[in-house]
Amino acid sequence: MVLTRQEIKMNLRSLLIWAFCVGGMCLGCLLLYDSVRESMDGMGELFADMGAFSAALGMDKVNIGTLEGYYAVEISIMLSLGGAMFAAMLGAGLLAKEEEGHTTEFLNALPLRRGSILAEKYTAFLVQLALFHGICTALILCGFQCMGQMPCWESFLKYHGAVFFMCAEVGTVCFLLSVLCRKRPLGAAVGLTVALYMLDLMCRVVPALEKMKYFTPFYYCSGADIFSGERAGALGWGIGIGVTALALAGAFCKYRRKDLC
């Protein structure tokens, strides 16, 4: 696991910056709740009746006048989108950076098979993703603790588990892109993440696009849906697992046959 440790060590600074920025924003917004509590109490019902806008953000399902509802609607968006962008950029750079930096020859001169190299790289990706979510979750719980009110643990754990899997799915697809490209496809990775998030919003407000919800991982990790007790359905999870497995299998198959000269 030498390659895994080296990969984590090289990305540690970036990991900490992303984790404390995303987690810090979530913490800060939680601490701001006291200053907006009174206005939220009066605007909760108003926001719930704003039609497509309410449906897009899930304000028709939870009351943003409560701390838990405020977290499910407002703060969960920052965690989901920030986590997905981190995972996308991390996955996109795992293999492509070796070719871009002309270190592929050295890497493949090591007594390691290509499959082993890919496995260690992907393991490093999962470990870093877990560390990122661990730091963010700890900061968010500190925010709830400072506010003197903890969320429903069942919903909280379901939401964070769903976000972790969503980020793993997005990152794995970008991991495949990293294998396919000779330079880091960071623009494509960020663009894909934003496009999937926008597709989720459109699916919620445009009836004709409702069936497209199964093609965006943001749909099954919606904070408003999970905290309101709504289930995403087995099909959405099944497609997510299938996409992750196919992307990972595709990365292994392509890298084993790729001309690295």
C-alpha positions in Angstrom: 0.0 0.0 0.0 3.0 2.3 -0.5 1.4 3.9 -3.5 -1.8 4.6 -1.6 0.1 6.3 1.3 2.1 8.3 -1.2 -1.0 9.5 -3.0 -2.7 10.5 0.2 0.4 12.3 1.4 0.7 14.3 -1.9 -3.0 15.4 -1.7 -3.2 16.0 2.0 -2.9 19.7 1.8 -5.6 20.0 -0.9 -7.8 17.6 1.1 -7.6 19.7 4.3 -8.3 23.0 2.4 -11.4 21.5 0.7 -12.6 19.8 3.9 -12.2 22.9 6.1 -13.6 25.2 3.5 -16.8 23.2 2.8 -17.2 22.1 6.4 -16.4 25.6 7.7 -19.1 27.1 5.5 -21.6 24.6 6.8 -20.6 25.3 10.4 -20.7 29.1 9.8 -24.2 28.9 8.3 -25.4 26.8 11.3 -24.1 29.4 13.7 -25.9 32.1 11.7 -29.2 30.4 12.3 -29.8 32.4 15.5 -29.6 35.7 13.6 -32.2 34.5 11.0 -34.4 32.4 13.2 -37.1 35.1 13.6 -37.3 35.8 9.9 -37.3 32.1 9.1 -40.2 31.4 11.4 -42.4 33.8 9.4 -41.1 32.9 6.0 -41.3 29.1 6.3 -44.9 28.9 5.1 -44.3 31.5 2.4 -41.3 29.6 0.9 -43.3 26.4 1.0 -45.9 27.9 -1.3 -43.6 29.3 -4.0 -44.3 26.6 -6.5 -41.4 25.5 -8.7 -38.9 27.3 -6.6 -40.0 25.5 -3.5 -40.0 22.1 -5.2 -36.5 22.6 -6.7 -35.0 23.3 -3.2 -37.3 21.0 -1.3 -38.8 23.8 0.8 -42.2 22.2 0.2 -41.2 19.1 2.2 -39.5 20.5 5.3 -39.9 23.6 7.4 -36.9 25.9 7.1 -38.1 27.7 10.2 -36.6 24.8 12.2 -32.8 24.2 12.6 -33.1 20.7 11.1 -35.2 22.0 8.1 -32.7 24.9 7.7 -29.9 22.3 7.5 -31.8 20.0 5.2 -32.6 22.8 2.6 -29.8 25.4 2.8 -26.7 23.8 4.2 -27.1 20.3 2.6 -26.7 22.0 -0.8 -23.3 23.3 0.1 -22.1 19.9 1.4 -23.5 17.9 -1.5 -22.2 20.2 -4.2 -18.9 21.0 -2.5 -18.3 17.3 -1.8 -19.1 16.3 -5.4 -16.8 18.9 -6.8 -14.0 17.7 -4.5 -14.6 14.1 -5.5 -14.7 14.9 -9.2 -11.5 16.9 -9.2 -9.8 14.2 -7.1 -10.9 11.4 -9.3 -10.0 13.3 -12.5 -6.4 13.7 -11.4 -5.5 10.3 -10.2 -4.1 8.8 -13.4 -4.0 11.7 -15.9 -1.6 13.7 -13.7 1.0 10.9 -14.2 0.9 11.3 -17.9 0.7 15.1 -17.7 3.7 15.2 -15.4 5.6 12.5 -17.4 5.9 10.2 -14.4 4.0 7.3 -16.0 7.3 5.7 -17.1 8.6 5.7 -13.6 5.3 4.5 -12.1 5.1 1.5 -14.5 8.7 0.6 -14.0 7.9 -0.4 -10.4 7.3 -4.1 -9.7 3.6 -3.6 -9.8 1.0 -4.7 -12.3 -1.2 -2.1 -13.8 -4.2 -3.5 -12.0 -2.4 -3.1 -8.7 -1.5 0.5 -9.5 -5.1 1.3 -10.3 -6.4 -0.5 -7.2 -4.0 1.5 -5.0 -4.9 4.8 -6.6 -8.6 4.1 -6.2 -8.1 3.0 -2.6 -6.4 6.3 -2.0 -9.4 8.1 -3.6 -11.8 6.4 -1.2 -9.7 7.0 1.9 -9.4 10.7 1.0 -13.1 10.9 0.4 -13.8 9.4 3.8 -11.4 11.8 5.5 -13.1 14.7 3.7 -16.6 13.7 4.9 -15.3 12.8 8.3 -13.9 16.4 8.8 -17.1 18.0 7.3 -19.4 15.9 9.5 -17.4 16.7 12.6 -17.6 20.4 11.9 -21.3 20.2 11.2 -21.9 18.3 14.5 -20.0 21.0 16.3 -22.4 23.5 14.8 -25.4 21.6 16.0 -23.8 21.2 19.4 -23.1 25.0 19.7 -26.8 25.6 18.8 -27.8 23.3 21.6 -30.0 21.1 19.3 -29.0 17.9 17.6 -30.7 16.6 14.4 -32.6 13.3 14.0 -29.8 10.8 14.0 -31.4 8.4 11.7 -32.0 11.0 9.0 -28.6 12.6 9.6 -26.8 9.4 9.1 -28.9 8.4 6.1 -28.2 11.8 4.5 -24.4 11.7 5.1 -24.2 8.1 3.9 -26.1 9.0 0.7 -23.8 12.0 0.1 -20.7 9.9 0.5 -22.0 7.4 -2.0 -23.0 10.1 -4.4 -19.5 11.6 -4.2 -18.0 8.2 -4.7 -20.1 7.7 -7.9 -19.2 11.1 -9.3 -15.5 10.6 -8.5 -15.5 7.1 -10.0 -16.9 8.4 -13.3 -14.2 11.1 -13.3 -11.6 8.4 -12.4 -12.6 6.8 -15.7 -12.1 10.1 -17.4 -8.6 10.3 -15.8 -7.8 6.9 -17.4 -9.1 8.0 -20.8 -7.3 11.4 -20.9 -3.6 12.2 -21.1 -4.1 15.5 -19.3 -6.2 16.1 -16.2 -9.8 16.7 -17.3 -10.6 19.1 -14.4 -12.9 21.3 -16.5 -14.9 18.3 -17.7 -15.1 17.0 -14.1 -16.4 20.2 -12.7 -18.7 20.7 -15.7 -20.1 17.2 -15.2 -20.8 17.9 -11.5 -22.6 21.1 -12.2 -24.6 19.6 -15.1 -25.8 16.7 -12.8 -26.8 19.1 -10.1 -28.7 21.3 -12.6 -30.4 18.2 -14.0 -31.6 17.3 -10.5 -33.1 20.8 -10.1 -34.8 20.6 -13.6 -36.3 17.1 -12.8 -38.0 18.6 -9.8 -39.7 21.5 -11.6 -40.2 20.2 -15.2 -42.7 17.3 -15.3 -41.4 16.2 -18.8 -38.0 15.6 -17.3 -39.1 13.7 -14.2 -37.8 10.4 -15.5 -34.4 11.9 -15.9 -34.0 11.9 -12.2 -32.6 8.4 -12.2 -29.6 9.7 -14.2 -28.4 12.2 -11.6 -26.9 11.0 -8.3 -28.0 14.2 -6.6 -31.6 13.0 -6.7 -31.2 10.2 -4.1 -29.1 12.3 -1.7 -31.4 15.3 -1.4 -31.4 16.5 2.2 -35.0 17.7 2.1 -36.2 14.3 0.8 -34.3 12.3 3.4 -35.1 14.5 6.4 -38.8 14.5 5.4 -38.8 10.7 5.4 -39.2 10.4 1.6 -37.4 7.5 0.0 -35.5 7.8 -3.3 -36.5 4.3 -4.4 -34.5 1.2 -5.2 -34.1 2.1 -8.9 -32.2 5.3 -8.2 -29.8 3.5 -5.9 -29.5 0.5 -8.3 -28.6 2.8 -11.2 -26.0 4.6 -9.0 -24.4 1.3 -8.0 -24.4 0.2 -11.6 -22.8 3.4 -12.9 -20.1 3.2 -10.3 -19.3 -0.4 -11.0 -19.3 0.1 -14.8 -17.1 3.1 -14.5 -14.6 1.3 -12.3 -14.6 -1.8 -14.5 -14.1 0.4 -17.6 -11.2 2.2 -15.9 -9.5 -1.1 -15.2 -10.1 -2.6 -18.6 -8.9 0.6 -20.4 -5.8 1.1 -18.3 -4.6 -2.5 -18.7 -4.7 -2.0 -22.5 -3.6 1.6 -22.7 -0.5 2.6 -24.6 1.5 4.6 -22.1 4.3 5.5 -24.5 
